[in-house]
Amino acid sequence: MFLSELYRYPVKSGQAQSLQASRVGLLGLQGDRRWMVVEEENGRCLTQRAWPQLGQLQACDDDNGQLLLQAPGRVPLQVPVPAADDALRGVTIWRDTLRVPDAGDAAAAWLSALLGKAVRLVHCPEQRARYLPNGYGYNSDRAAFPDGFPLLLIGQGSLDELNRRVGRPMEMLRFRPNLVVQGAEPFAEDGWKRIRIGNLEFRLLKPSVRCIFTTIDPATGERSADREPMATLKTFREKEGDVLFGQNLAVDGSGWLELGMQVEVLE
């Protein structure tokens, strides 16, 4: 088994970046979901579930360490990383509330014009990261702005089996993984507890619960009229009302990941 794909999502619910290699540490892949768009009025996070326009948003770190925002028909904008204790804004991401630095008026105006709604852009420095959902991981584990866990892994074999059942190919990016593993049987990852990739060890903490987000085509932003792949997933991947696909995980220590690295199951 080997690491076949690596993805990060600089802005929560924005477009993916495909990587050849990445540093990885406490908050997952370097630069993954460290930024988030929130409602100006109440600080609630926005996602493609309700705001499919976020699927047009491209973001990356530029050569100066700033965030570069781009979208079709928009002039690109460079956004400096705010200081960890400056312009703190209260935000809500699902059941979690925290105070994080606001990225400023220029970013807010740019994104508000893109979405047609008054929004702000916020950043999560490591020292302001969230605890994991109650009962999972160690007390030292943290996450920035993913739904709950720092990393998501999916086996390519699992997607291949889903596609066979759906009857047409579903893009891996519908499921927004960070790590894709090639060479395992379908859903083998469900039985893993600890794995090693390169010199790093990862703990698999909880299956990923899927939602309507997976029915959005990552290239066009359009929803599947037949509600695929959720319709098929519900026929064989539903447990106690939750539809499960992929595994959430945390890493012990920090280091480097690169495509092609061997994946070893430790437990």
Secondary structure, 3 states (H helix, E strand, C coil): CEEEEEEECCECCCCCEECCEEEEECCEECCCCCEEEEECCCCEECCCCCCHHHHHCEEEECCCCCEEEECCCCCCEEECCCCCCCCEEEEEECCEEEEEEECCHHHHHHHHHHHCCCEEEEECCHHHCECCCCCCCCCCCCECCCCCCCEEEEEHHHHHHHHHHHCCCCCHHHHCCCEEEECCCCCHHHHCCEEEECCEEEEEEEEEECCHHHHECCCCCCECCCCCCHHHHHHHCEECCEEEEEEEEEEECCEEEECCCEEEECC
